[in-house]
Amino acid sequence: MFEGHENFSIFAGATKVSQISGVDKKEVDKIMKELKKDETIYSPKRCYWALKE
C-alpha cells in the first residue's frame, strides 16, 4: 500500500500522516483502521502507529 514502506521506521499518528501525504485525516483514519485489522500496523503507544516487522 505504501511504496517504500520497508524504510518506514518512525511512529506516526493520523494527523502527521495526513500532513505529510496531503490526504484528508478522516481518510487516513479509515485506512489506518483497515491496516490495524490486517495487523499491518500496531500501536506502540496511544494515538501512534508503526509498521509491524
C-alpha positions in Angstrom: 0.0 0.0 0.0 2.8 2.4 0.9 5.6 2.3 -1.7 8.9 2.2 0.1 7.4 1.3 3.4 10.3 -1.0 4.1 12.3 2.1 5.2 9.5 3.4 7.4 10.8 3.2 11.0 9.1 6.1 12.8 5.9 6.2 14.8 3.2 8.4 13.3 -0.3 9.4 14.2 -3.1 10.0 11.6 -2.6 13.8 11.8 1.1 13.6 10.9 0.4 11.1 8.1 -2.3 13.4 6.8 0.0 16.4 6.9 2.8 14.6 5.1 0.7 12.8 2.5 -1.8 15.6 1.8 -4.7 13.1 2.3 -7.7 14.1 4.4 -7.3 13.0 8.1 -10.7 11.2 8.0 -9.5 9.1 5.0 -6.2 8.4 6.8 -8.2 7.2 9.8 -10.2 4.8 7.7 -7.0 3.4 6.0 -5.2 3.0 9.3 -8.3 1.2 10.8 -8.1 -1.3 7.9 -4.3 -1.7 8.3 -4.9 -2.4 12.1 -7.4 -5.1 11.2 -4.9 -6.7 8.8 -2.3 -6.4 11.6 0.0 -4.5 9.2 0.4 -1.7 11.8 0.4 -1.7 15.6 0.1 0.9 18.3 3.3 1.1 20.4 1.6 3.9 22.4 -1.8 5.6 22.3 -2.6 7.5 19.1 0.7 6.5 17.4 1.2 3.7 14.8 4.1 1.8 13.4 4.5 -1.0 10.8 4.9 -4.5 12.1 8.2 -6.0 11.1 
